[in-house]
Amino acid sequence: MNPYEKVKNIEAENLVFLDEMGVLLGLTRSHARSYYGSIAYDFSLFYRGQKVTVFGAISLTKVVGLMTLNGSMDRICI
């Protein structure tokens, strides 16, 4: 069955939309300072910072819920 067919008769006020995103808290800096005439550099072989997953639920009028999870979400949770 087409997903639209399942929800086409539901009032818009009764719909809630869920979304998930990831945030990297320890990104490598893109700008730096150095003495005049010298080059600023840094090594970034792999990511060492903390990762956070953010979940949100919104309706037509408000944010219904917000939750954060330390670490990455690497599987489907039902």
Summary of the structure (lengths in Angstrom):
residues: 78
radius of gyration: 21.0
end to end distance: 21.0
largest distance: 67.5
contacts: 118
relative contact order: 0.26
helix: 10%
strand: 31%
